[in-house]
Amino acid sequence: MREILKTDVQALFEGDPSAKSIGEVIYCFPAIKAILNYRVAHELWLLKVPIIPRIITEMAHSETGIDIHPGAKIGKYFSIDHGTGVVIGETTIIGNKVKLYQGVTLGAKSFPMDENGKPVKGIDRHPIIEDNVIIYSNASILGRIRIGENSVVGGNIWVTTDLLPNSKIIQ
């Protein structure tokens, strides 16, 4: 876990011109608190520990405004710039070297109901974000769609269909 957290710190340091040192990133950037809590909670989630993983990520959410479900799968060199309002859903898969900006939602669309009108649980309903993707402020990526590697998603946009690798979508 220490090794993967080093990659997250490095990604934040290299990706933010305002960062003056690694120490500043570790002690002052809310994204590191949220990512650290997520990484610990995710390991507990994988061990099927009940409730505690959600408590850990919700504590970080209340302190940082960054909501990462412990069930999400996030690769190395992950960064969130500014971060307030970021939401990453339970079945989201994020590759390596992905950068999100504030207000990004990796969420679900409406989900199916069972014969009793209750939501169907345990299905993949959040997006897959491949390697080397940048998603700018207030973009919403909704449903079990795939954002192809090396793509850029502009700000203030909804994406509900797959993007091929090397795509750029803006308003």
Short mmCIF file of the C-alpha atoms (twelve columns), coordinates in Angstrom:
data_MODEL
# 
_entry.id   MODEL 
# 
loop_
_atom_site.group_PDB 
_atom_site.id 
_atom_site.type_symbol 
_atom_site.label_atom_id 
_atom_site.label_alt_id 
_atom_site.label_comp_id 
_atom_site.label_asym_id 
_atom_site.label_seq_id 
_atom_site.Cartn_x 
_atom_site.Cartn_y 
_atom_site.Cartn_z 
_atom_site.pdbx_PDB_model_num 
ATOM 1   C CA . MET A 1   0.000   0.000  0.000   1 
ATOM 2   C CA . ARG A 2   2.884   2.345  0.761   1 
ATOM 3   C CA . GLU A 3   4.244   1.884  -2.774  1 
ATOM 4   C CA . ILE A 4   0.946   2.682  -4.459  1 
ATOM 5   C CA . LEU A 5   0.426   5.714  -2.197  1 
ATOM 6   C CA . LYS A 6   3.869   6.974  -3.257  1 
ATOM 7   C CA . THR A 7   2.633   6.920  -6.853  1 
ATOM 8   C CA . ASP A 8   -0.454  8.939  -5.889  1 
ATOM 9   C CA . VAL A 9   1.665   11.558 -4.105  1 
ATOM 10  C CA . GLN A 10  4.015   11.702 -7.093  1 
ATOM 11  C CA . ALA A 11  1.096   12.143 -9.512  1 
ATOM 12  C CA . LEU A 12  -0.287  15.028 -7.439  1 
ATOM 13  C CA . PHE A 13  3.116   16.681 -7.096  1 
ATOM 14  C CA . GLU A 14  3.944   16.403 -10.801 1 
ATOM 15  C CA . GLY A 15  0.442   17.347 -11.901 1 
ATOM 16  C CA . ASP A 16  0.041   20.535 -9.882  1 
ATOM 17  C CA . PRO A 17  2.350   23.488 -10.587 1 
ATOM 18  C CA . SER A 18  1.377   25.029 -7.234  1 
ATOM 19  C CA . ALA A 19  2.874   22.094 -5.287  1 
ATOM 20  C CA . LYS A 20  6.231   23.211 -3.903  1 
ATOM 21  C CA . SER A 21  7.242   19.918 -2.268  1 
ATOM 22  C CA . ILE A 22  6.208   16.332 -1.633  1 
ATOM 23  C CA . GLY A 23  5.661   17.288 2.017   1 
ATOM 24  C CA . GLU A 24  3.212   20.000 1.009   1 
ATOM 25  C CA . VAL A 25  1.246   17.461 -1.042  1 
ATOM 26  C CA . ILE A 26  1.142   14.992 1.852   1 
ATOM 27  C CA . TYR A 27  0.181   17.480 4.553   1 
ATOM 28  C CA . CYS A 28  -1.894  20.055 2.688   1 
ATOM 29  C CA . PHE A 29  -3.719  18.435 -0.232  1 
ATOM 30  C CA . PRO A 30  -7.168  17.086 0.669   1 
ATOM 31  C CA . ALA A 31  -6.992  14.567 -2.193  1 
ATOM 32  C CA . ILE A 32  -4.210  12.669 -0.412  1 
ATOM 33  C CA . LYS A 33  -6.341  12.313 2.714   1 
ATOM 34  C CA . ALA A 34  -9.262  11.014 0.652   1 
ATOM 35  C CA . ILE A 35  -7.074  8.681  -1.438  1 
ATOM 36  C CA . LEU A 36  -5.214  7.343  1.617   1 
ATOM 37  C CA . ASN A 37  -8.474  6.639  3.424   1 
ATOM 38  C CA . TYR A 38  -9.878  5.026  0.274   1 
ATOM 39  C CA . ARG A 39  -6.816  2.765  -0.143  1 
ATOM 40  C CA . VAL A 40  -7.046  1.525  3.466   1 
ATOM 41  C CA . ALA A 41  -10.816 1.104  3.230   1 
ATOM 42  C CA . HIS A 42  -10.517 -0.727 -0.100  1 
ATOM 43  C CA . GLU A 43  -8.201  -3.336 1.405   1 
ATOM 44  C CA . LEU A 44  -10.687 -3.886 4.227   1 
ATOM 45  C CA . TRP A 45  -13.504 -4.040 1.644   1 
ATOM 46  C CA . LEU A 46  -11.625 -6.798 -0.190  1 
ATOM 47  C CA . LEU A 47  -11.370 -8.685 3.113   1 
ATOM 48  C CA . LYS A 48  -15.182 -8.391 3.446   1 
ATOM 49  C CA . VAL A 49  -14.929 -6.351 6.662   1 
ATOM 50  C CA . PRO A 50  -18.443 -4.977 7.272   1 
ATOM 51  C CA . ILE A 51  -19.260 -1.271 7.689   1 
ATOM 52  C CA . ILE A 52  -15.763 -0.073 8.711   1 
ATOM 53  C CA . PRO A 53  -14.602 0.580  5.111   1 
ATOM 54  C CA . ARG A 54  -17.642 2.806  4.534   1 
ATOM 55  C CA . ILE A 55  -17.027 4.619  7.825   1 
ATOM 56  C CA . ILE A 56  -13.425 5.313  6.807   1 
ATOM 57  C CA . THR A 57  -14.325 6.739  3.396   1 
ATOM 58  C CA . GLU A 58  -17.270 8.720  4.762   1 
ATOM 59  C CA . MET A 59  -14.991 10.318 7.370   1 
ATOM 60  C CA . ALA A 60  -12.687 11.445 4.549   1 
ATOM 61  C CA . HIS A 61  -15.715 12.583 2.569   1 
ATOM 62  C CA . SER A 62  -16.931 14.782 5.417   1 
ATOM 63  C CA . GLU A 63  -13.464 16.337 5.802   1 
ATOM 64  C CA . THR A 64  -12.514 16.749 2.125   1 
ATOM 65  C CA . GLY A 65  -15.719 16.801 0.078   1 
ATOM 66  C CA . ILE A 66  -14.321 13.849 -1.905  1 
ATOM 67  C CA . ASP A 67  -16.604 10.789 -1.898  1 
ATOM 68  C CA . ILE A 68  -14.847 7.567  -2.938  1 
ATOM 69  C CA . HIS A 69  -16.707 4.317  -2.335  1 
ATOM 70  C CA . PRO A 70  -14.375 1.652  -0.868  1 
ATOM 71  C CA . GLY A 71  -15.557 -0.857 -3.485  1 
ATOM 72  C CA . ALA A 72  -14.168 1.182  -6.395  1 
ATOM 73  C CA . LYS A 73  -10.980 -0.124 -8.038  1 
ATOM 74  C CA . ILE A 74  -8.334  2.560  -8.599  1 
ATOM 75  C CA . GLY A 75  -4.936  2.088  -10.241 1 
ATOM 76  C CA . LYS A 76  -1.576  3.730  -9.572  1 
ATOM 77  C CA . TYR A 77  -0.624  7.393  -10.056 1 
ATOM 78  C CA . PHE A 78  -4.169  8.543  -9.297  1 
ATOM 79  C CA . SER A 79  -4.754  12.223 -8.668  1 
ATOM 80  C CA . ILE A 80  -7.605  14.553 -7.881  1 
ATOM 81  C CA . ASP A 81  -6.943  18.275 -8.304  1 
ATOM 82  C CA . HIS A 82  -8.815  20.447 -5.776  1 
ATOM 83  C CA . GLY A 83  -11.328 17.661 -5.267  1 
ATOM 84  C CA . THR A 84  -14.411 19.173 -3.685  1 
ATOM 85  C CA . GLY A 85  -17.511 17.479 -5.015  1 
ATOM 86  C CA . VAL A 86  -15.806 14.447 -6.576  1 
ATOM 87  C CA . VAL A 87  -17.933 11.286 -6.430  1 
ATOM 88  C CA . ILE A 88  -16.602 7.829  -7.348  1 
ATOM 89  C CA . GLY A 89  -19.188 5.045  -7.212  1 
ATOM 90  C CA . GLU A 90  -18.852 1.523  -5.866  1 
ATOM 91  C CA . THR A 91  -18.328 -0.388 -9.123  1 
ATOM 92  C CA . THR A 92  -16.113 2.211  -10.811 1 
ATOM 93  C CA . ILE A 93  -12.840 0.936  -12.258 1 
ATOM 94  C CA . ILE A 94  -10.066 3.497  -12.764 1 
ATOM 95  C CA . GLY A 95  -6.818  2.639  -14.542 1 
ATOM 96  C CA . ASN A 96  -3.337  4.055  -14.014 1 
ATOM 97  C CA . LYS A 97  -2.349  7.712  -14.386 1 
ATOM 98  C CA . VAL A 98  -5.888  9.089  -14.243 1 
ATOM 99  C CA . LYS A 99  -6.473  12.676 -13.168 1 
ATOM 100 C CA . LEU A 100 -9.796  14.107 -12.012 1 
ATOM 101 C CA . TYR A 101 -10.685 17.692 -11.231 1 
ATOM 102 C CA . GLN A 102 -13.228 19.061 -8.762  1 
ATOM 103 C CA . GLY A 103 -16.869 18.199 -9.173  1 
ATOM 104 C CA . VAL A 104 -16.328 15.077 -11.298 1 
ATOM 105 C CA . THR A 105 -18.939 12.348 -10.890 1 
ATOM 106 C CA . LEU A 106 -18.200 8.758  -11.863 1 
ATOM 107 C CA . GLY A 107 -21.710 7.572  -11.179 1 
ATOM 108 C CA . ALA A 108 -24.621 5.382  -12.145 1 
ATOM 109 C CA . LYS A 109 -27.599 6.130  -14.336 1 
ATOM 110 C CA . SER A 110 -31.006 4.847  -13.351 1 
ATOM 111 C CA . PHE A 111 -30.749 1.199  -12.421 1 
ATOM 112 C CA . PRO A 112 -33.112 -1.710 -12.980 1 
ATOM 113 C CA . MET A 113 -35.790 -2.669 -10.489 1 
ATOM 114 C CA . ASP A 114 -36.740 -6.201 -9.528  1 
ATOM 115 C CA . GLU A 115 -40.270 -7.633 -9.685  1 
ATOM 116 C CA . ASN A 116 -41.043 -5.994 -6.310  1 
ATOM 117 C CA . GLY A 117 -39.942 -2.541 -7.441  1 
ATOM 118 C CA . LYS A 118 -36.704 -2.656 -5.428  1 
ATOM 119 C CA . PRO A 119 -33.343 -1.661 -6.962  1 
ATOM 120 C CA . VAL A 120 -31.304 -4.588 -8.279  1 
ATOM 121 C CA . LYS A 121 -28.108 -4.716 -6.236  1 
ATOM 122 C CA . GLY A 122 -24.736 -6.243 -7.002  1 
ATOM 123 C CA . ILE A 123 -24.542 -5.175 -10.646 1 
ATOM 124 C CA . ASP A 124 -21.811 -3.137 -12.316 1 
ATOM 125 C CA . ARG A 125 -23.349 0.296  -12.811 1 
ATOM 126 C CA . HIS A 126 -20.434 2.758  -12.769 1 
ATOM 127 C CA . PRO A 127 -17.907 3.656  -15.486 1 
ATOM 128 C CA . ILE A 128 -14.577 2.129  -16.443 1 
ATOM 129 C CA . ILE A 129 -11.865 4.743  -16.914 1 
ATOM 130 C CA . GLU A 130 -8.821  3.397  -18.737 1 
ATOM 131 C CA . ASP A 131 -5.186  4.537  -18.343 1 
ATOM 132 C CA . ASN A 132 -3.954  8.099  -18.930 1 
ATOM 133 C CA . VAL A 133 -7.347  9.807  -18.858 1 
ATOM 134 C CA . ILE A 134 -8.007  13.373 -17.705 1 
ATOM 135 C CA . ILE A 135 -11.517 14.385 -16.661 1 
ATOM 136 C CA . TYR A 136 -12.031 18.102 -16.109 1 
ATOM 137 C CA . SER A 137 -14.218 19.977 -13.623 1 
ATOM 138 C CA . ASN A 138 -17.868 19.097 -13.186 1 
ATOM 139 C CA . ALA A 139 -17.947 16.363 -15.818 1 
ATOM 140 C CA . SER A 140 -20.378 13.521 -15.136 1 
ATOM 141 C CA . ILE A 141 -19.518 10.078 -16.496 1 
ATOM 142 C CA . LEU A 142 -22.626 7.964  -15.962 1 
ATOM 143 C CA . GLY A 143 -23.407 4.271  -16.303 1 
ATOM 144 C CA . ARG A 144 -21.297 1.214  -17.098 1 
ATOM 145 C CA . ILE A 145 -19.480 2.845  -19.976 1 
ATOM 146 C CA . ARG A 146 -15.820 2.852  -20.941 1 
ATOM 147 C CA . ILE A 147 -13.638 5.919  -21.361 1 
ATOM 148 C CA . GLY A 148 -10.769 4.741  -23.570 1 
ATOM 149 C CA . GLU A 149 -7.113  5.254  -22.705 1 
ATOM 150 C CA . ASN A 150 -5.448  8.600  -23.408 1 
ATOM 151 C CA . SER A 151 -8.807  10.366 -23.583 1 
ATOM 152 C CA . VAL A 152 -9.726  13.829 -22.344 1 
ATOM 153 C CA . VAL A 153 -13.194 14.726 -21.073 1 
ATOM 154 C CA . GLY A 154 -13.841 18.456 -20.927 1 
ATOM 155 C CA . GLY A 155 -15.566 20.245 -18.090 1 
ATOM 156 C CA . ASN A 156 -19.304 20.623 -17.507 1 
ATOM 157 C CA . ILE A 157 -20.279 17.745 -19.758 1 
ATOM 158 C CA . TRP A 158 -22.304 14.539 -19.356 1 
ATOM 159 C CA . VAL A 159 -20.954 11.368 -20.929 1 
ATOM 160 C CA . THR A 160 -23.298 8.371  -21.137 1 
ATOM 161 C CA . THR A 161 -21.773 6.411  -24.026 1 
ATOM 162 C CA . ASP A 162 -18.365 4.819  -24.537 1 
ATOM 163 C CA . LEU A 163 -15.416 6.915  -25.715 1 
ATOM 164 C CA . LEU A 164 -12.845 5.244  -27.903 1 
ATOM 165 C CA . PRO A 165 -9.171  5.463  -26.914 1 
ATOM 166 C CA . ASN A 166 -7.497  8.802  -27.710 1 
ATOM 167 C CA . SER A 167 -10.833 10.646 -27.735 1 
ATOM 168 C CA . LYS A 168 -11.386 14.249 -26.743 1 
ATOM 169 C CA . ILE A 169 -14.882 15.409 -25.865 1 
ATOM 170 C CA . ILE A 170 -15.650 19.030 -25.035 1 
ATOM 171 C CA . GLN A 171 -18.645 21.332 -25.181 1 
# 
